[in-house]
Amino acid sequence: MNNSTGMKGEYPLIKLILKDIVDQGLKEDLHYIDLTTDLLISPEDVSKARIAFKEDGVLCGTPVIEAVFEALSPGQMRYTYYKSEGEMLSKGDSVAEIEGPTHALLKGERLCLNLLQRMSGIATVSRQYAETVQHTSVKVVDTRKTTPGLRALEKYAVRCGGCFNHRFNLSEGVLIKDNHIQACGGIREALEAIKGKVGHTVKLEIEVQDLKGMEVAINAGADIVMLDNMSVEQVREAVVLNDHRVVLEASGGVTLETLKALAETGVDVISSGALTHSARALDIHMKFIG
């Protein structure tokens, strides 16, 4: 039995962010009354429920359980945890048992499961990606292709699964993409326009479409070059030509099927929006017991 809710790879403000997400989720779901529960169940009733996996996958999001039910019934719930964050579970494995006011259990069930399922699905996909490249030194990172309002939890789930985070938001780093380049008149022009405007701790990343663009970017002072939608052969050639001068990131259309070959090119980083935007929610349920 495990009574810890420690969050592997925790962000310093994750619990505060989680509270905001839960508050918004409850407002969305409850409005001002739960017609079924409030009219059917006595406020004094107490029940016990078990959360369990209905398929194999990586557990992520156990702090969601307390965040949801404490918001509904502060200090009146009892929790028993059987599995830890980041642990690989099998179909039928119990995650936790919660005992307390029946009203709270029924009203919080859907939000709790929605978040657990989403986070565990992302962690499961991330674990598959991480295991696929574990024989190489490449880092697989996510993107900003996340569900609006849930980025903090989804990026946490990526880390929980064993992959890494790209920038969290637009203020965390310079990433000059194709439309920036078009607006500035070229790769060199974009880099030269921004170099003198950022602090010495800020790295400059720029997206390129071909090997010629990579050379222009390196010579113009880029720290990181994103190889956008290049083939495995092109990425392999780019690694050789780069000769460790800058960090190379491969991006664009990366899937689990193409990941291994791409990782074996020797590229430094692979970014994939599929870690978040295409992860299927894991099947998890909550059933009353006893």
Secondary structure as UniProt FT lines:
FT   TURN            8..9
FT   TURN            12..13
FT   HELIX           14..30
FT   TURN            31..32
FT   HELIX           35..40
FT   TURN            43..44
FT   STRAND          46..53
FT   STRAND          57..58
FT   HELIX           62..72
FT   TURN            74..75
FT   STRAND          78..81
FT   TURN            85..86
FT   STRAND          88..89
FT   TURN            91..92
FT   STRAND          94..101
FT   HELIX           102..132
FT   TURN            133..135
FT   STRAND          139..141
FT   TURN            148..149
FT   HELIX           151..161
FT   TURN            170..171
FT   STRAND          174..176
FT   HELIX           178..184
FT   HELIX           187..195
FT   TURN            196..197
FT   TURN            200..201
FT   STRAND          204..208
FT   HELIX           211..219
FT   TURN            220..221
FT   STRAND          224..228
FT   HELIX           232..242
FT   TURN            243..244
FT   STRAND          247..251
FT   HELIX           256..263
FT   TURN            264..266
FT   STRAND          269..271
FT   HELIX           274..277
FT   STRAND          284..289
//
